[in-house]
Amino acid sequence: MKNRRIVVVAIMLVAVLCLGVGYAALNDAITATGTVNVTATGFDLQWENDNTSQIGTTANGNTLTFTVDATKLVKANDSVTIKAKVKNASTENFIAKITDVTVTPSASYSAYYSVAIAGIAVNDEIAKDANKEVTITVTLKQMPVEDITNDTFEIVIDAEAVVPTT
């Protein structure tokens, strides 16, 4: 009786094994799903500043910080403009595909200013060693209730590395 039980279990294991091998033989494709994260070594996006006459700027990688001399903005709709370049300074042959453009005025004064960016947008691409000229205009929306001598803004450009197709 005991030997018969062992034989039945062995036959069932062999049957399951045969089913697995038969299924694998009939299917020639294996599909796997998941997420792969790759770091693009040598990918570098940088700001280059051409104009510091009206606005003091600091460029640090993909972040441009600038300070507006608010004494030049004396009434609503007055504005100052800065021109800068975003450069793909990658050491490898990557295309920079823009994924986000974020403008951050300091929170305490954001009600008084609007910031417009022209020349770059999400999904724009910058080839290796190429650049895009960007025009940033800061406009006074309304006069503040307190004296402001200057205010700081930050623009961050995020991009992903894309390998060019040949």
N, CA, C and O of each residue as an XYZ file, in Angstrom:
664
protein
N       0.817     -1.197      0.000
C       0.000      0.000      0.000
C       0.861      1.261      0.000
O       0.607      2.226     -0.720
N       1.901      1.202      0.851
C       2.785      2.362      0.952
C       3.562      2.561     -0.346
O       3.738      3.694     -0.795
N       4.028      1.468     -0.954
C       4.777      1.561     -2.206
C       3.888      2.085     -3.340
O       4.333      2.824     -4.218
N       2.635      1.680     -3.289
C       1.704      2.129     -4.324
C       1.505      3.646     -4.229
O       1.439      4.320     -5.258
N       1.409      4.185     -3.027
C       1.252      5.629     -2.812
C       2.479      6.379     -3.351
O       2.329      7.429     -3.976
N       3.661      5.868     -3.122
C       4.896      6.503     -3.609
C       4.912      6.509     -5.132
O       5.300      7.502     -5.747
N       4.496      5.413     -5.736
C       4.458      5.321     -7.196
C       3.456      6.330     -7.762
O       3.750      6.974     -8.770
N       2.301      6.482     -7.152
C       1.286      7.437     -7.618
C       1.822      8.869     -7.513
O       1.657      9.658     -8.444
N       2.453      9.207     -6.401
C       3.026     10.555     -6.225
C       4.122     10.791     -7.255
O       4.211     11.883     -7.815
N       4.955      9.795     -7.516
C       6.031      9.935     -8.502
C       5.458     10.147     -9.892
O       5.972     10.966    -10.654
N       4.405      9.424    -10.233
C       3.761      9.587    -11.547
C       3.165     10.988    -11.675
O       3.262     11.609    -12.733
N       2.557     11.481    -10.616
C       1.973     12.829    -10.664
C       3.072     13.891    -10.832
O       2.886     14.844    -11.588
N       4.191     13.747    -10.153
C       5.299     14.701    -10.307
C       5.847     14.680    -11.730
O       6.127     15.730    -12.308
N       6.000     13.482    -12.292
C       6.477     13.357    -13.673
C       5.474     13.995    -14.629
O       5.878     14.645    -15.593
N       4.195     13.827    -14.388
C       3.160     14.415    -15.249
C       3.213     15.936    -15.213
O       3.115     16.585    -16.255
N       3.370     16.514    -14.013
C       3.466     17.976    -13.895
C       4.722     18.476    -14.593
O       4.696     19.510    -15.260
N       5.819     17.744    -14.439
C       7.067     18.125    -15.099
C       6.899     18.071    -16.619
O       7.382     18.955    -17.326
N       6.236     17.063    -17.114
C       5.996     16.949    -18.561
C       5.108     18.083    -19.075
O       5.334     18.618    -20.160
N       4.105     18.438    -18.288
C       3.256     19.559    -18.689
C       4.084     20.842    -18.804
O       3.919     21.593    -19.765
N       4.968     21.104    -17.845
C       5.807     22.302    -17.880
C       6.740     22.308    -19.073
O       6.879     23.328    -19.748
N       7.384     21.177    -19.341
C       8.295     21.079    -20.489
C       7.513     21.212    -21.792
O       7.966     21.886    -22.718
N       6.357     20.585    -21.872
C       5.537     20.690    -23.081
C       5.079     22.113    -23.339
O       5.101     22.571    -24.481
N       4.669     22.812    -22.306
C       4.238     24.211    -22.453
C       5.403     25.068    -22.924
O       5.241     25.901    -23.816
N       6.580     24.871    -22.328
C       7.755     25.657    -22.718
C       8.137     25.378    -24.167
O       8.559     26.285    -24.884
N       7.991     24.127    -24.599
C       8.339     23.778    -25.973
C       7.394     24.423    -26.974
O       7.811     24.778    -28.076
N       6.136     24.579    -26.608
C       5.160     25.172    -27.518
C       5.239     26.696    -27.570
O       4.811     27.293    -28.558
N       5.765     27.329    -26.550
C       5.878     28.794    -26.511
C       7.325     29.190    -26.728
O       8.197     28.858    -25.925
N       7.579     29.912    -27.832
C       8.952     30.292    -28.130
C       9.313     31.694    -27.640
O      10.448     32.133    -27.823
N       8.387     32.388    -27.034
C       8.658     33.735    -26.543
C       8.416     33.788    -25.036
O       7.440     33.243    -24.522
N       9.318     34.449    -24.361
C       9.155     34.678    -22.930
C       8.959     36.170    -22.736
O       9.758     36.969    -23.225
N       7.932     36.546    -22.046
C       7.644     37.952    -21.807
C       7.887     38.266    -20.340
O       7.351     37.611    -19.446
N       8.713     39.290    -20.115
C       8.971     39.734    -18.744
C       8.587     41.197    -18.654
O       8.854     41.959    -19.584
N       7.980     41.602    -17.580
C       7.624     42.997    -17.391
C       8.332     43.535    -16.161
O       8.686     42.791    -15.247
N       8.532     44.855    -16.159
C       9.193     45.483    -15.020
C       9.734     46.838    -15.421
O       9.485     47.317    -16.527
N      10.467     47.445    -14.528
C      11.037     48.762    -14.763
C      12.547     48.681    -14.645
O      13.081     48.053    -13.730
N      13.224     49.323    -15.579
C      14.680     49.390    -15.538
C      15.070     50.855    -15.418
O      14.625     51.676    -16.220
N      15.881     51.193    -14.447
C      16.392     52.546    -14.286
C      17.870     52.553    -14.638
O      18.656     51.784    -14.084
N      18.241     53.432    -15.566
C      19.624     53.521    -16.012
C      20.110     54.938    -15.754
O      19.405     55.903    -16.049
N      21.301     55.065    -15.211
C      21.902     56.378    -15.007
C      22.807     56.677    -16.191
O      23.674     55.873    -16.534
N      22.610     57.829    -16.813
C      23.399     58.218    -17.975
C      24.677     58.911    -17.502
O      24.674     60.114    -17.239
N      25.742     58.168    -17.399
C      27.017     58.730    -16.981
C      27.529     59.658    -18.072
O      27.560     59.290    -19.247
N      27.924     60.848    -17.684
C      28.428     61.825    -18.646
C      27.370     62.783    -19.154
O      27.676     63.663    -19.959
N      26.118     62.633    -18.701
C      25.038     63.538    -19.118
C      25.103     64.803    -18.279
O      25.158     64.730    -17.051
N      25.098     65.981    -18.937
C      25.266     67.240    -18.216
C      24.519     68.355    -18.947
O      24.781     68.633    -20.117
N      23.592     68.984    -18.241
C      22.837     70.116    -18.770
C      23.199     71.329    -17.929
O      23.128     71.267    -16.702
N      23.590     72.442    -18.570
C      24.066     73.604    -17.832
C      23.478     74.892    -18.378
O      23.144     75.007    -19.558
N      23.363     75.870    -17.460
C      23.006     77.232    -17.847
C      24.283     77.989    -18.161
O      25.304     77.814    -17.495
N      24.217     78.829    -19.178
C      25.293     79.775    -19.467
C      24.651     81.150    -19.514
O      23.678     81.358    -20.239
N      25.188     82.090    -18.744
C      24.581     83.418    -18.630
C      25.318     84.408    -19.513
O      26.546     84.488    -19.478
N      24.563     85.166    -20.310
C      25.152     86.185    -21.177
C      24.904     87.605    -20.685
O      25.516     88.543    -21.197
N      24.022     87.786    -19.705
C      23.609     89.143    -19.355
C      23.578     89.297    -17.839
O      22.728     88.717    -17.164
N      24.503     90.074    -17.317
C      24.484     90.332    -15.875
C      24.334     91.821    -15.583
O      24.522     92.253    -14.446
N      23.996     92.606    -16.606
C      23.941     94.052    -16.400
C      22.785     94.468    -15.493
O      22.982     95.289    -14.597
N      21.593     93.928    -15.700
C      20.452     94.307    -14.870
C      20.162     93.295    -13.779
O      19.571     93.627    -12.751
N      20.575     92.077    -14.004
C      20.203     91.013    -13.090
C      21.455     90.243    -12.696
O      22.205     89.794    -13.563
N      21.685     90.088    -11.411
C      22.780     89.247    -10.947
C      22.358     87.809    -11.014
O      21.304     87.453    -10.487
N      23.156     86.961    -11.653
C      22.772     85.566    -11.822
C      23.848     84.632    -11.302
O      25.028     84.976    -11.237
N      23.408     83.458    -10.938
C      24.308     82.375    -10.568
C      23.806     81.126    -11.260
O      22.642     80.754    -11.118
N      24.683     80.480    -12.008
C      24.310     79.249    -12.686
C      25.005     78.092    -11.990
O      26.214     78.124    -11.761
N      24.225     77.068    -11.655
C      24.775     75.871    -11.006
C      24.132     74.666    -11.662
O      23.052     74.232    -11.261
N      24.793     74.129    -12.666
C      24.233     72.985    -13.389
C      22.940     73.370    -14.075
O      22.911     74.312    -14.867
N      21.873     72.653    -13.779
C      20.596     72.909    -14.450
C      19.750     73.955    -13.724
O      18.581     74.140    -14.063
N      20.328     74.651    -12.717
C      19.597     75.658    -11.953
C      20.198     77.034    -12.196
O      21.405     77.234    -12.062
N      19.335     77.977    -12.556
C      19.739     79.370    -12.723
C      19.036     80.178    -11.644
O      17.808     80.177    -11.556
N      19.817     80.866    -10.827
C      19.259     81.728     -9.785
C      19.598     83.164    -10.146
O      20.749     83.480    -10.450
N      18.596     84.034    -10.113
C      18.870     85.425    -10.435
C      18.088     86.343     -9.511
O      17.031     85.989     -8.989
N      18.644     87.534     -9.329
C      18.031     88.531     -8.451
C      17.640     89.740     -9.273
O      18.450     90.289    -10.020
N      16.387     90.151     -9.130
C      15.874     91.309     -9.848
C      16.072     92.546     -8.969
O      15.722     92.546     -7.789
N      16.636     93.589     -9.560
C      16.748     94.879     -8.873
C      15.377     95.542     -8.951
O      15.029     96.155     -9.961
N      14.608     95.414     -7.881
C      13.218     95.887     -7.881
C      13.111     97.398     -7.996
O      12.032     97.914     -8.289
N      14.199     98.117     -7.773
C      14.134     99.579     -7.935
C      13.967     99.952     -9.409
O      13.582    101.082     -9.713
N      14.246     99.032    -10.325
C      14.040     99.286    -11.758
C      12.587     99.057    -12.169
O      12.186     99.433    -13.270
N      11.801     98.444    -11.291
C      10.386     98.193    -11.546
C       9.577     99.154    -10.686
O       9.347     98.900     -9.504
N       9.146    100.259    -11.288
C       8.530    101.319    -10.478
C       7.002    101.331    -10.542
O       6.351    101.947     -9.697
N       6.425    100.652    -11.543
C       4.964    100.625    -11.634
C       4.542     99.277    -12.210
O       5.356     98.545    -12.773
N       3.262     98.963    -12.060
C       2.738     97.696    -12.569
C       3.022     97.568    -14.063
O       2.950     98.551    -14.800
N       3.340     96.366    -14.500
C       3.670     96.011    -15.882
C       5.081     96.401    -16.308
O       5.451     96.148    -17.454
N       5.886     97.009    -15.431
C       7.307     97.196    -15.729
C       7.965     95.823    -15.716
O       7.541     94.936    -14.975
N       9.003     95.644    -16.539
C       9.644     94.333    -16.593
C      11.142     94.459    -16.837
O      11.630     95.494    -17.292
N      11.849     93.400    -16.531
C      13.261     93.249    -16.874
C      13.403     91.916    -17.588
O      12.642     90.980    -17.341
N      14.381     91.841    -18.469
C      14.582     90.650    -19.270
C      16.022     90.186    -19.157
O      16.952     90.992    -19.140
N      16.188     88.895    -19.080
C      17.516     88.292    -19.086
C      17.567     87.266    -20.201
O      16.601     86.540    -20.438
N      18.694     87.211    -20.877
C      18.906     86.178    -21.888
C      19.988     85.251    -21.361
O      21.024     85.696    -20.867
N      19.736     83.985    -21.472
C      20.697     82.978    -21.040
C      20.615     81.809    -21.998
O      19.701     81.728    -22.818
N      21.572     80.907    -21.892
C      21.575     79.722    -22.745
C      21.579     78.479    -21.874
O      22.215     78.431    -20.822
N      20.851     77.475    -22.343
C      20.892     76.151    -21.734
C      21.713     75.295    -22.680
O      21.377     75.146    -23.855
N      22.807     74.728    -22.148
C      23.730     73.965    -22.990
C      23.750     72.499    -22.588
O      23.736     72.159    -21.405
N      23.783     71.643    -23.595
C      23.994     70.217    -23.379
C      25.505     70.002    -23.371
O      26.129     69.862    -24.423
N      26.079     69.977    -22.181
C      27.531     69.840    -22.019
C      27.916     68.397    -21.706
O      28.899     68.161    -21.003
N      27.169     67.450    -22.207
C      27.440     66.043    -21.943
C      28.782     65.633    -22.526
O      29.181     66.099    -23.594
N      29.473     64.752    -21.806
C      30.741     64.236    -22.317
C      30.512     63.056    -23.250
O      31.393     62.698    -24.032
N      29.340     62.458    -23.168
C      28.967     61.364    -24.068
C      27.956     61.892    -25.085
O      27.432     62.995    -24.928
N      27.686     61.115    -26.114
C      26.793     61.554    -27.188
C      25.327     61.356    -26.795
O      24.667     60.435    -27.276
N      24.822     62.239    -25.910
C      23.431     62.195    -25.487
C      22.685     63.412    -26.008
O      23.251     64.502    -26.101
N      21.418     63.228    -26.345
C      20.520     64.337    -26.615
C      19.816     64.642    -25.300
O      19.377     63.724    -24.608
N      19.703     65.921    -24.946
C      18.976     66.316    -23.736
C      17.533     66.601    -24.132
O      17.263     67.537    -24.885
N      16.606     65.793    -23.624
C      15.180     66.010    -23.885
C      14.585     66.645    -22.632
O      14.593     66.039    -21.560
N      14.072     67.860    -22.767
C      13.568     68.627    -21.629
C      12.308     67.953    -21.090
O      11.372     67.679    -21.840
N      12.292     67.688    -19.772
C      11.148     67.038    -19.148
C      10.370     67.975    -18.235
O       9.203     67.719    -17.935
N      11.007     69.065    -17.786
C      10.313     69.989    -16.891
C      11.051     71.322    -16.856
O      12.281     71.369    -16.896
N      10.286     72.395    -16.782
C      10.823     73.746    -16.594
C      10.080     74.332    -15.403
O       8.867     74.534    -15.462
N      10.806     74.606    -14.319
C      10.181     75.084    -13.089
C      10.710     76.468    -12.756
O      11.921     76.686    -12.732
N       9.803     77.408    -12.497
C      10.168     78.762    -12.085
C       9.702     78.951    -10.654
O       8.549     78.672    -10.322
N      10.610     79.430     -9.806
C      10.265     79.617     -8.401
C      10.668     81.007     -7.941
O      11.848     81.251     -7.689
N       9.712     81.929     -7.824
C      10.048     83.183     -7.143
C      10.039     82.912     -5.646
O       9.432     81.944     -5.189
N      10.709     83.765     -4.887
C      10.635     83.542     -3.445
C       9.175     83.656     -3.027
O       8.447     84.518     -3.520
N       8.759     82.804     -2.138
C       7.342     82.688     -1.778
C       6.753     83.994     -1.261
O       5.573     84.270     -1.474
N       7.557     84.787     -0.591
C       7.013     86.000      0.017
C       6.626     87.059     -1.011
O       5.817     87.937     -0.710
N       7.183     86.994     -2.208
C       6.906     88.031     -3.202
C       6.254     87.510     -4.474
O       6.102     88.275     -5.426
N       5.862     86.242     -4.530
C       5.339     85.672     -5.767
C       4.042     86.330     -6.233
O       3.717     86.257     -7.418
N       3.302     86.962     -5.344
C       2.068     87.641     -5.742
C       2.344     88.902     -6.544
O       1.450     89.416     -7.215
N       3.567     89.404     -6.482
C       3.883     90.678     -7.132
C       4.511     90.519     -8.508
O       4.567     91.488     -9.265
N       4.988     89.323     -8.856
C       5.722     89.133    -10.103
C       5.112     88.019    -10.944
O       4.510     87.080    -10.425
N       5.284     88.149    -12.252
C       5.050     87.021    -13.152
C       6.358     86.794    -13.903
O       7.092     87.737    -14.197
N       6.634     85.542    -14.204
C       7.865     85.191    -14.910
C       7.470     84.427    -16.167
O       6.755     83.427    -16.099
N       7.939     84.905    -17.310
C       7.671     84.242    -18.588
C       8.994     83.741    -19.156
O      10.011     84.434    -19.116
N       8.956     82.529    -19.682
C      10.143     81.932    -20.287
C       9.832     81.624    -21.738
O       8.833     80.973    -22.044
N      10.685     82.090    -22.624
C      10.528     81.824    -24.053
C      11.804     81.166    -24.566
O      12.902     81.464    -24.096
N      11.645     80.282    -25.520
C      12.804     79.664    -26.152
C      13.070     78.236    -25.718
O      13.892     77.551    -26.327
N      12.389     77.772    -24.674
C      12.565     76.386    -24.239
C      11.252     75.883    -23.655
O      10.522     76.621    -22.994
N      10.969     74.617    -23.913
C       9.719     74.026    -23.422
C       9.908     72.530    -23.235
O      10.882     71.950    -23.715
N       8.974     71.920    -22.539
C       8.998     70.477    -22.337
C       8.981     69.787    -23.700
O       8.267     70.213    -24.608
N       9.757     68.736    -23.836
C       9.936     67.916    -25.042
C      10.895     68.522    -26.054
O      11.176     67.886    -27.070
N      11.417     69.742    -25.817
C      12.474     70.264    -26.680
C      13.700     69.380    -26.524
O      13.926     68.799    -25.464
N      14.490     69.283    -27.588
C      15.714     68.488    -27.537
C      16.913     69.363    -27.856
O      16.856     70.234    -28.723
N      18.010     69.111    -27.129
C      19.254     69.845    -27.341
C      20.338     68.816    -27.631
O      20.600     67.937    -26.810
N      20.967     68.925    -28.795
C      22.017     67.982    -29.182
C      23.270     68.219    -28.338
O      23.424     69.277    -27.727
N      24.151     67.241    -28.310
C      25.411     67.364    -27.572
C      26.173     68.589    -28.069
O      26.284     68.812    -29.275
N      26.689     69.370    -27.148
C      27.472     70.594    -27.394
C      26.651     71.731    -28.009
O      27.212     72.770    -28.358
N      25.353     71.555    -28.145
C      24.499     72.627    -28.666
C      23.846     73.350    -27.485
O      23.907     72.890    -26.344
N      23.227     74.482    -27.784
C      22.524     75.205    -26.728
C      21.235     75.799    -27.264
O      21.024     75.892    -28.473
N      20.375     76.201    -26.332
C      19.126     76.898    -26.656
C      19.162     78.237    -25.960
O      19.457     78.322    -24.768
N      18.862     79.277    -26.703
C      18.787     80.608    -26.106
C      17.425     80.770    -25.447
O      16.384     80.499    -26.046
N      17.462     81.215    -24.209
C      16.254     81.350    -23.410
C      16.099     82.814    -23.013
O      17.062     83.453    -22.587
N      14.889     83.340    -23.153
C      14.583     84.695    -22.727
C      13.648     84.619    -21.526
O      12.578     84.013    -21.591
N      14.069     85.243    -20.435
C      13.290     85.235    -19.196
C      12.851     86.666    -18.922
O      13.682     87.570    -18.840
N      11.556     86.870    -18.782
C      11.025     88.204    -18.508
C      10.298     88.188    -17.171
O       9.379     87.399    -16.953
N      10.731     89.077    -16.280
C      10.083     89.227    -14.976
C       9.284     90.520    -15.025
O       9.837     91.592    -15.274
N       7.981     90.415    -14.787
C       7.089     91.566    -14.856
C       6.470     91.820    -13.487
O       6.051     90.890    -12.797
N       6.419     93.086    -13.108
C       5.769     93.475    -11.857
C       4.265     93.474    -12.091
O       3.765     94.242    -12.914
N       3.539     92.618    -11.375
C       2.084     92.535    -11.531
C       1.383     93.657    -10.771
O       0.434     94.260    -11.271
N       1.850     93.923     -9.582
C       1.268     94.989     -8.766
C       2.349     95.503     -7.816
O       3.305     94.797     -7.494
N       2.179     96.714     -7.389
C       3.142     97.301     -6.459
C       3.012     96.630     -5.096
O       1.901     96.461     -4.592
N       4.130     96.250     -4.502
C       4.061     95.660     -3.162
C       3.714     96.713     -2.117
O       3.916     97.909     -2.325
N       3.191     96.248     -0.997
C       2.819     97.171      0.075
C       4.034     97.560      0.918
O       3.966     98.482      1.731
N       5.124     96.862      0.721
C       6.344     97.175      1.461
C       7.462     97.464      0.470
O       7.363     97.103     -0.703
N       8.501     98.099      0.926
C       9.626     98.389      0.047
C      10.417     97.116     -0.221
O      10.870     96.439      0.702
N      10.571     96.811     -1.481
C      11.374     95.662     -1.889
C      12.513     96.205     -2.736
O      12.280     96.895     -3.728
N      13.721     95.900     -2.355
C      14.854     96.374     -3.154
C      15.272     95.345     -4.189
O      15.737     95.716     -5.266
N      15.120     94.074     -3.892
C      15.379     93.038     -4.892
C      14.697     91.751     -4.464
O      14.341     91.566     -3.300
N      14.525     90.865     -5.439
C      13.891     89.585     -5.169
C      14.602     88.521     -5.985
O      15.088     88.793     -7.083
N      14.661     87.320     -5.453
C      15.402     86.232     -6.071
C      14.438     85.226     -6.696
O      13.400     84.893     -6.125
N      14.808     84.756     -7.877
C      14.039     83.764     -8.619
C      14.959     82.603     -8.972
O      16.178     82.759     -9.043
N      14.361     81.442     -9.190
C      15.138     80.264     -9.553
C      14.411     79.550    -10.685
O      13.199     79.345    -10.637
N      15.172     79.182    -11.692
C      14.627     78.407    -12.807
C      15.414     77.102    -12.886
O      16.643     77.106    -12.966
N      14.697     76.006    -12.863
C      15.323     74.688    -12.945
C      14.835     74.002    -14.218
O      13.634     73.909    -14.468
N      15.777     73.530    -15.008
C      15.467     72.788    -16.224
C      15.841     71.326    -15.966
O      16.998     71.027    -15.673
N      14.885     70.432    -16.071
C      15.157     69.010    -15.930
C      15.094     68.370    -17.315
O      14.273     68.743    -18.153
N      15.971     67.408    -17.533
C      16.008     66.732    -18.836
C      16.389     65.279    -18.635
O      16.928     64.888    -17.599
N      16.092     64.495    -19.652
C      16.522     63.105    -19.655
C      17.491     62.896    -20.796
O      17.399     63.553    -21.833
N      18.414     61.984    -20.603
C      19.389     61.669    -21.637
C      18.755     60.718    -22.644
O      18.173     59.698    -22.275
N      18.877     61.067    -23.909
C      18.353     60.236    -24.991
C      19.518     59.865    -25.907
O      20.273     60.733    -26.344
N      19.655     58.605    -26.186
C      20.703     58.166    -27.103
C      20.209     58.413    -28.523
O      19.137     57.941    -28.901
N      20.995     59.158    -29.313
C      20.528     59.442    -30.677
C      20.491     58.187    -31.548
O      21.331     57.297    -31.415
N      19.517     58.134    -32.428
C      19.438     57.018    -33.369
C      20.236     57.389    -34.603
O      20.237     58.542    -35.032
N      20.900     56.426    -35.157
C      21.739     56.717    -36.327
C      21.135     56.246    -37.597
O      21.725     56.420    -38.664
